[in-house]
Amino acid sequence: MKIYGIDFTSAPSRQKPITCVAGEFTDGCLHIDNFVKIASLNEFEVFLKRRGPWLAGFDFPFGQPRQLIEALGWPQSWEEYVAEIAAMTQQEFEEILTRYRASRPPGHKHHKRATDKQAKAVSPMTLYGVPVGKMFFKGAPRLLRAEISVLPCRRIESNRIALEAYPALVARKWIAKRSYKSDDSRKQTAAQQHARQKLVDGLCSDQLEERYGFSINLAADLADYFVQDSIADSLDACLCAIQAAWAYTQQAKDYGIPADCDSAEGWIVDPDMI
């Protein structure tokens, strides 16, 4: 099975592209041989139309919290409310969230989905810092338009399957919450590079099979690159691919997605999320 891991950004460019790691899962091993840079959202849409079968882990929230959906009177199904949001401009979407937060009391301005609470992830309403709200706005409508199976949000007959990933969950298994990336290569610390080295060493050890049920075959030059790249977008994409590969091994259990998951919100796939 072709496996992809995608580290997403809402405003890709040649300087800050979307990063996609490509691999092949066979005989209990994830073989990762290369990664590609996607410099525009148009290129991202072309990527989504790649011929299947494939399964991909995307590092952005597929949905919004149920509490927000109901409070704003959006349609109850993922397809319908994402289609409604897709008809908005980004400014309109951000203003809706900003006005909503302004009407809420302190401590209740950013709702979380059930999966965010379990993963200890930020709210998908967040527009600044790590702007996952903007990533949702740019990413989710494109998944909808691509006519692919978006689990658990939109189940259709397709051999192209999208799953929500969260690379921090993988990283924490080896380096806890230690920082391993910097937005500026000139400001990275020795501790961050050491953390990346420890993480890559862990991925290439028997510990990966203990924690995810399979091994990884990572080309030596890629392993070195993942350690040296202070931005760590390619490493994050690799972590997304690991979560996607794990989900592939869980097909009989709905790709590791709980039966009671709210399909309007979405779910992050990882063994720690069962």
Secondary structure, DSSP 8 states (H G I E B T S, - for coil): -EEEEEE--SS--SSS-EEEEEEEEETTEEEEEEEEEE-SHHHHHHHHTS-SSEEEEESS-SS--HHHHHHTT--SSHHHHHHHHHTS-HHHHHHHHHHHHHTS-TT-SS---HHHHHHT---TT--SSS-HHHHHHHHHHHHHHTT-EETTTB--S-SEEEEE--HHHHHHHHHTT-----SSGGG--HHHHHHHHHHHHHHTSTHHHHHHSSEEEE-HHHHHHHHH-SS-HHHHHHHHHHHHHHHHHTGGGGGG--TT--TTT--B-SGGG-
